[in-house]
Amino acid sequence: ASGFNLLWLTWGNLAPLFAGAVISNSFVQVAKTGAEVAHTLKTIEVLGGNTSEEVSRLTTNMLALAKSGPVGPVEIAEAMKVLSLAGLKANEILLVTKDVLNFSIAGTTDLKTAADTLVSVSTAFGAGAAGFSRVGDVISKAAAESKSSVEGFASAMKTASVINAQYGVSLEDTALGIAALSQLGIEGTA
């Protein structure tokens, strides 16, 4: 019994230490996440030629999306960086980040892939940032109907975008053609 009491007293004395370690570890993780997000946002500011006020608005938008959505600030900041490196300015990034998030959820893909896909396909079809929502809807629906992955379908859309440039085939008609080929087993860049 005395051994049990001694053990209990020892654990009782160590409990605050364990609690402190858990809190400390959580703080370290939050600090690391904060530093990573801050670095990504600084990259957007410097490489994108954005002002600190514009980046402050991006930060506010990113935090609001992280609070209300299924992904955290690191992923959202990285997606914003992809958009910035693709040439979008801060005001455009603010307008399209929600479209990227929606496309990521609908296509069950990560945010960086979603951002890259929307930039590539929208640019190839001349839709620009204003067309992100439409492009995301077309790819998500066509990929689902053809039982293809969003990544595979997006890859096919990028490859097939030359027919838009050469023959003026619309985004929707290209997606329909790719969906028909996918149902025949011809997928991706093939």
Protein Blocks (a to p, Z undefined) as FASTA:
>chain_A
ZZmmmmmmmmmmmmmmmmmmmmmmmmmmmmmmmmmmmmmmmmmmmmnopafklmmmmmmm
mmmmmmmmmbdfklmmmmmmmmmmnopafklmmmmmmmmmmmmmmnopafklmmmmmmmm
mmmnonojmlmmmmmmmmmmmmmmnopafklmmmmmmmmmmmmmmnopafklmmmmmmmm
mmnopacjZZ
